């Protein structure tokens, strides 16, 4: 079963606007990762945030983690048409080699 | 580096046929895994391996077999294909950290399988 649940399921915004996607989970984690998938392609790793971290940045990407609320958010600033893709969060548990993926947010950037 | 490669890209099978999906990586990663992706379901783990000779089941292992004879290769075998196995299959690899810690996974381009 999917432990990571993204919200919203789909998001359409104008180019240049910021996009925020959220991920909730149910059990304690070691780390949480975000991946991007362009249509018909494999997943590409974006950011990994560990349970003792609260915020990480990578270029136009900002990820936050609130372990007390069991939630994470991915912010994409100054969106571009090339950001159109599906975004997945993936939860890594303690003492467990597996990653559990959510169902994804489909982001569409309108030029 | 080629990264993670998968063959074939597309495959159509008839119910009851068997086949092997190939996966190879050239990054010397210990950990390799197979996922299937279905609409609205995200990715679900089928099998994984933490090194040559070691495999384990994921969330949806029924109907699939794996083996890991080398670090580079991790083939997925469908024993008797069923329409429910129609899906997109992704192979992934990463370095293996002690204590079950996770890190960045590298994904292959996927195999789109249709079972009639």
Contacts between the chains, C-beta under 8 A, distances in Angstrom:
chain1	res1	chain2	res2	distance
A	1	B	59	7.6
A	2	B	41	7.4
A	2	B	42	5.3
A	4	B	42	7.8
A	30	B	100	7.3
A	30	B	101	6.0
A	30	B	102	6.2
A	31	B	101	7.4
A	31	B	102	5.4
A	31	B	103	8.0
A	33	B	102	7.2
A	33	B	104	7.3
A	33	B	105	7.7
A	35	B	105	8.0
A	35	B	107	7.9
A	40	B	110	7.9
A	41	B	109	6.4
A	41	B	110	7.4
A	42	B	4	7.7
A	42	B	90	5.9
A	42	B	107	3.7
A	42	B	108	5.5
A	42	B	109	4.9
A	42	B	110	5.5
A	43	B	43	7.5
A	43	B	90	7.0
A	43	B	92	7.7
A	43	B	105	7.7
A	43	B	107	4.4
A	44	B	107	7.2
A	45	B	104	4.4
A	45	B	105	6.3
A	45	B	106	7.2
A	48	B	102	7.6
A	48	B	103	6.5
A	48	B	104	6.1
A	88	B	42	6.4
A	88	B	43	7.1
A	90	B	43	8.0
A	90	B	105	8.0
A	92	B	101	7.5
A	92	B	102	3.3
A	93	B	100	7.6
A	94	B	100	6.6
A	95	B	99	7.0
A	95	B	100	4.3
A	96	B	100	5.2
A	97	B	31	6.5
A	97	B	48	6.6
A	97	B	50	6.1
A	97	B	96	7.3
A	97	B	100	5.4
A	97	B	102	7.2
A	98	B	33	7.9
A	98	B	45	5.8
A	98	B	48	6.7
A	98	B	58	6.6
A	99	B	45	7.5
A	99	B	102	5.9
A	99	B	105	6.6
A	100	B	45	7.6
A	101	B	35	7.6
A	101	B	42	4.5
A	101	B	43	4.1
A	101	B	44	7.6
A	102	B	42	5.5
A	103	B	40	6.3
A	103	B	41	6.6
A	103	B	42	4.2
A	104	B	42	5.8
